[in-house]
Amino acid sequence: MTTNRRADYQKRMEKQLNDLATKIQDLLEKTESKMRGEYQKQMKDLPQHLQNAREQLEELRSASSAAWEEMRPGLEKAWTELKTSFDQAATRFKAERKPKP
């Protein structure tokens, strides 16, 4: 993969992580007083998933040209776990906010 593709990939992943970090913070602020049980654990795990993804991105940045392609699946996995956790938490929060008929 060329240097430009590598740089483009890194920028795209950084933007995605930053965007999701903002959404996580917003969701945490909205739910903090309403968290209970497993939902509370799921919400508290989001920042750790975000940190794991950021660490993977930093490792990818410092990797050699030959090694970074091998590291890419680790970042993709960390991103998928983060995004899945966020989507589940956001969906659950929205469902709990709906008024009961």
C-alpha positions in Angstrom: 0.0 0.0 0.0 1.4 3.4 -0.9 2.3 6.1 1.6 -0.7 8.2 0.5 -3.1 5.3 1.0 -1.6 4.7 4.4 -1.9 8.4 5.4 -5.5 8.5 4.0 -6.4 5.4 6.0 -4.9 6.9 9.2 -6.7 10.2 8.7 -10.0 8.4 8.0 -9.7 6.2 11.1 -8.7 9.2 13.3 -11.7 11.2 12.1 -14.1 8.2 12.7 -12.6 7.8 16.2 -12.9 11.5 17.0 -16.5 11.6 15.7 -17.5 8.6 17.8 -15.7 9.9 20.8 -17.9 13.0 20.7 -21.0 10.8 20.4 -19.9 8.6 23.3 -19.3 11.7 25.5 -22.8 13.0 24.6 -24.4 9.7 25.3 -22.6 9.3 28.6 -23.7 12.8 29.7 -27.3 12.0 28.8 -27.4 8.7 30.5 -25.2 9.1 33.6 -28.0 9.5 36.1 -30.2 6.9 34.4 -27.7 4.0 34.2 -28.5 0.7 35.9 -27.0 -2.7 36.0 -25.6 -4.2 32.8 -26.5 -1.0 30.9 -24.2 0.9 33.3 -21.4 -1.6 32.7 -21.8 -1.3 28.9 -21.7 2.5 29.0 -18.6 2.5 31.2 -16.9 0.1 28.8 -17.2 2.5 25.9 -14.3 4.8 26.9 -12.1 1.7 27.2 -13.0 0.5 23.8 -12.3 4.0 22.4 -8.9 4.0 24.1 -8.1 0.5 22.7 -8.9 1.8 19.2 -6.8 4.9 19.7 -3.9 2.8 20.9 -4.2 0.6 17.8 -4.1 3.6 15.6 -1.0 5.0 17.3 0.7 1.6 16.9 -0.2 1.6 13.2 1.2 5.2 12.8 4.5 4.1 14.2 4.7 0.9 12.3 7.1 0.4 9.4 5.7 0.4 5.9 6.0 -3.3 5.7 4.4 -4.0 9.1 1.5 -1.6 9.0 -0.6 -3.8 6.7 -0.3 -6.6 9.2 -1.5 -4.3 12.0 -4.5 -3.0 10.1 -6.8 -5.9 11.0 -6.2 -5.2 14.7 -7.4 -1.6 14.3 -10.3 -2.7 12.2 -11.3 -5.2 15.0 -11.0 -2.5 17.7 -13.1 -0.1 15.6 -15.8 -2.7 15.0 -16.0 -3.6 18.8 -16.2 0.1 19.6 -18.8 0.9 17.0 -20.9 -2.1 17.9 -20.8 -1.3 21.7 -21.8 2.3 21.0 -24.6 1.4 18.6 -26.0 -1.1 21.2 -25.8 1.4 24.0 -27.4 4.2 21.9 -30.2 1.9 20.7 -30.9 0.8 24.3 -30.9 4.4 25.5 -33.3 5.5 22.8 -35.6 2.6 23.6 -35.6 3.5 27.3 -36.4 7.1 26.5 -39.5 6.3 24.5 -42.7 7.1 26.4 -44.6 4.1 27.6 -48.1 3.9 26.1 
